[in-house]
């Protein structure tokens, strides 16, 4: 599974994160980061293919893309079996 952060923010200040799974459906996919904000979707199943999750900044903050990229963690059930 791979996670790719868009090179720039959207017009509304959010930033897209593309998630790609090549084979097995991944259960309980969870995204975490130290960047200030929340993900548009979290704790979901990801079947083979791709989906986009949006990172929404906390009010009054600006995007620290470097921190988001460096500290983004994508965890799922398969890692814990």
Buried (B, 14 or more C-beta within 10 A) or exposed (E): BEBEBBEEBEEEEBBBBEBEBEEEBBEBBEBEBEBBBBBEEEEBEBEEEEBEBBBEBEEEEEBBBEEBBEEBEBBBEEEEE
